[in-house]
Amino acid sequence: MLSRIAESMFWIGRYVERAEDTARILDVQTSLLLEDATLDVDETCRGLLSIMGVEDAPAGVDVEFVLRTLAFDPASPVSIAAAIGAARESARRARETLSVPLWEAVNTTHRDIVSGRFATRRPPGVFQWVRERAALVNGTADATMTRDEGWQFLMLGRCIERADMTSRLVATAAATSGSTDQWTGTLRACGGYEAFLRTYRGLSTERAAAEFLLLDRLFPRSVVFSLNRAEQCLDNLESSSQRAGFQNEAQRLLGRTRAELEYRSLTDVLADLPLEMERLQRTCALATDAVTRRFFAGAEALAWHGMGGA
């Protein structure tokens, strides 16, 4: 496959996932600010911006600033609008590879941004809209793409981004340690609250929630599940019959991180959860660099800037 097409498919997967998960994080945080009057708005907003890679926020940060920066402003590199725009540009470069329904799903979502309709939507409806559009794009890809190299790159991008974004969700919950509502909201944001209750038989604790989001091998948004799927995609893309070690640096990085999470004591991981999540985000950034060097000749890696970014 041409490196241009491979790179485009990889970044379609990442940007669509980034837009969806940013909406999930914002949904949790804005709801929590409305429901919990004891939270310091400025401190909570700054913490959220920092976790999402924005370090130079001005004085007097409020929810409106956060929404503008992380959702509506196309000029903000960490916004939902920017991610959707970048996904559309990647889709345009790979137009000959995409099915017509998949291109239409991406393009019509982007048209809502450039027409200004997206900016008129307000929470929580705007977050629901983003999740629905991402589900449409992903569902259309699942239903209309052959499972060839293009599909593997799309899934690889989606899974690396999902591991990164789930770590950011966990980091936001850990930053408000002691708030059970925060973890409940995080589980709901991941679409896993009901699955969590069934798995843990209704016992809701911070430790159990963190374990579910990080280590559950059957929940598709857990970190371990996402890393494992990314490893599988890389394995499918490599034709090497190497019998020892890993020739692919990205596969080595992701596999080592997954193994460390699975085989270390959960108590050790939870001892400094924000730091562990930052390490995971760095691994995702390094793996992205390795994928770029290995498969995308002459291309530059595009990744998060700020905490855990490249």
Helices and strands as residue ranges (DSSP letters): H 3-35, H 41-51, H 63-67, I 68-72, H 80-93, H 100-114, H 117-120, H 125-144, H 149-175, H 180-189, H 193-199, H 206-215, H 223-237, H 249-263, H 266-271, H 273-295
